[in-house]
Amino acid sequence: MSRSIIRSLAFSLKLYCRQVALVLLAASLGVCLTACGSTKVYTADKTIVYRDSVYNVSNVRIFTRKSSGLLLDQSVVDLMHVEEDGFEALLLQSPTIFVRQLYLLDEDEMLYQEMLVSSWDEFKSMNKRFKSASKKLNKFLADSKKTQLKLK
């Protein structure tokens, strides 16, 4: 082979190697840059503000709701899944029921509302507020970016 052909092949090989190296470099930079943006870790404490209290819920493992009623004879009844007929039957036993609705945060209680109730409509409106607050609480806990919830 002549020297000019060898030089031409060597030049073509150098050019090809540079192009391959640039493509590999661009691909690796692209991978590095996209990986940097998707590795955010949120470590801020989550807090709930309600009335005059602030509750740190960052390490709470179990959230549960509780709704109970205290009758005039001092007996306590669970009101979580009571329907209108069942509540009306309780009102026949006790004309007023002291209703407490709260959240259990592991072992701690966060009292949401308590009220003396004498009708199904009053209890129903209490439940509506309680369910609405529960939805807000669940949405807040599921969002890792939010750090504070102000309940009303």
C-alpha positions as CSV (number, residue, x, y, z in Angstrom):
1,M,0.0,0.0,0.0
2,S,1.1,3.4,-0.6
3,R,1.9,6.0,2.0
4,S,-0.9,8.3,1.0
5,I,-3.5,5.6,1.3
6,I,-2.2,4.7,4.8
7,R,-2.2,8.4,5.8
8,S,-5.7,8.8,4.5
9,L,-6.9,5.7,6.4
10,A,-5.1,6.9,9.6
11,F,-6.8,10.3,9.3
12,S,-10.2,8.7,8.7
13,L,-9.7,6.5,11.7
14,K,-8.7,9.4,14.0
15,L,-11.7,11.4,12.8
16,Y,-14.0,8.4,13.4
17,C,-12.5,7.9,16.9
18,R,-13.1,11.6,17.8
19,Q,-16.7,11.4,16.7
20,V,-17.3,8.2,18.7
21,A,-15.6,9.8,21.8
22,L,-17.8,13.0,21.4
23,V,-21.0,11.0,21.2
24,L,-20.1,8.9,24.2
25,L,-19.2,12.1,26.2
26,A,-22.5,13.7,25.2
27,A,-24.4,10.6,26.2
28,S,-22.7,10.3,29.6
29,L,-23.3,14.0,30.4
30,G,-26.9,13.7,29.5
31,V,-27.3,10.8,31.9
32,C,-25.5,12.6,34.7
33,L,-27.6,15.7,34.3
34,T,-30.9,14.0,34.3
35,A,-29.9,11.8,37.3
36,C,-29.0,14.9,39.3
37,G,-32.5,16.5,39.0
38,S,-34.5,13.4,40.0
39,T,-32.7,12.5,43.3
40,K,-34.3,15.1,45.6
41,V,-34.9,13.9,49.1
42,Y,-37.4,15.8,51.4
43,T,-36.4,15.6,55.0
44,A,-38.3,18.5,56.6
45,D,-40.6,17.7,59.5
46,K,-44.3,17.6,58.9
47,T,-46.5,19.5,61.2
48,I,-50.2,20.0,61.7
49,V,-51.5,23.3,63.1
50,Y,-54.9,23.1,64.7
51,R,-56.4,25.7,67.1
52,D,-53.5,26.7,69.3
53,S,-51.5,23.5,69.0
54,V,-48.7,22.3,66.7
55,Y,-48.4,18.6,66.2
56,N,-45.2,17.1,64.8
57,V,-46.3,14.1,62.7
58,S,-43.0,13.2,61.0
59,N,-42.5,10.0,62.9
60,V,-46.1,9.0,63.4
61,R,-46.7,5.5,62.0
62,I,-50.4,5.1,62.6
63,F,-53.2,7.7,62.0
64,T,-56.7,6.7,62.9
65,R,-60.0,8.5,63.4
66,K,-62.2,8.1,66.4
67,S,-65.8,9.3,67.0
68,S,-67.5,8.5,70.2
69,G,-70.5,9.6,72.2
70,L,-71.1,9.9,75.9
71,L,-74.7,9.2,76.9
72,L,-76.5,10.6,80.0
73,D,-76.0,7.3,81.8
74,Q,-72.2,7.8,81.4
75,S,-71.9,4.9,78.9
76,V,-69.6,5.5,75.9
77,V,-70.6,4.4,72.4
78,D,-68.6,4.2,69.2
79,L,-70.1,6.5,66.5
80,M,-67.7,5.9,63.7
81,H,-70.1,4.0,61.4
82,V,-73.5,4.8,62.9
83,E,-76.3,5.5,60.5
84,E,-79.3,7.8,61.1
85,D,-81.6,5.0,62.5
86,G,-78.9,4.0,65.0
87,F,-78.3,7.5,66.1
88,E,-82.0,8.2,66.5
89,A,-82.2,5.1,68.7
90,L,-79.4,6.5,70.8
91,L,-81.3,9.8,71.1
92,L,-84.3,7.9,72.5
93,Q,-82.0,6.6,75.3
94,S,-80.4,10.0,75.9
95,P,-81.9,13.2,74.6
96,T,-78.4,14.8,74.3
97,I,-75.1,13.0,73.4
98,F,-71.7,14.5,74.1
99,V,-69.8,13.7,70.8
100,R,-66.0,13.7,70.6
101,Q,-64.2,13.3,67.3
102,L,-60.4,13.0,67.3
103,Y,-57.4,11.7,65.5
104,L,-55.1,9.2,67.1
105,L,-51.4,9.8,66.2
106,D,-49.8,6.6,67.4
107,E,-50.6,6.9,71.1
108,D,-51.3,10.7,71.2
109,E,-54.8,12.2,70.7
110,M,-55.5,15.3,68.6
111,L,-59.0,16.4,69.5
112,Y,-60.7,17.8,66.4
113,Q,-64.1,18.7,67.8
114,E,-66.5,18.0,70.7
115,M,-70.0,19.1,71.1
116,L,-73.3,18.4,72.8
117,V,-75.6,17.0,70.1
118,S,-79.4,16.6,70.3
119,S,-80.3,15.8,66.7
120,W,-79.2,13.8,63.7
121,D,-78.7,16.9,61.6
122,E,-76.2,18.3,64.2
123,F,-74.3,15.0,64.2
124,K,-74.4,14.9,60.4
125,S,-72.8,18.3,60.0
126,M,-70.2,17.4,62.6
127,N,-69.4,14.3,60.6
128,K,-69.1,16.3,57.4
129,R,-66.5,18.6,58.9
130,F,-64.6,15.7,60.3
131,K,-64.5,13.8,57.0
132,S,-63.4,16.9,55.2
133,A,-60.6,17.4,57.6
134,S,-59.6,13.7,57.2
135,K,-59.4,14.1,53.5
136,K,-57.1,17.1,53.9
137,L,-55.0,15.2,56.4
138,N,-54.6,12.2,54.1
139,K,-53.7,14.4,51.1
140,F,-51.1,16.2,53.2
141,L,-49.5,13.0,54.5
142,A,-49.3,11.6,51.0
143,D,-47.5,14.7,49.6
144,S,-43.8,14.5,50.5
145,K,-43.2,18.2,49.5
146,K,-45.7,19.7,51.9
147,T,-44.4,20.3,55.4
148,Q,-47.3,22.1,57.2
149,L,-51.1,21.7,57.3
150,K,-53.4,24.2,58.9
151,L,-56.7,22.6,59.8
152,K,-59.8,24.6,60.4
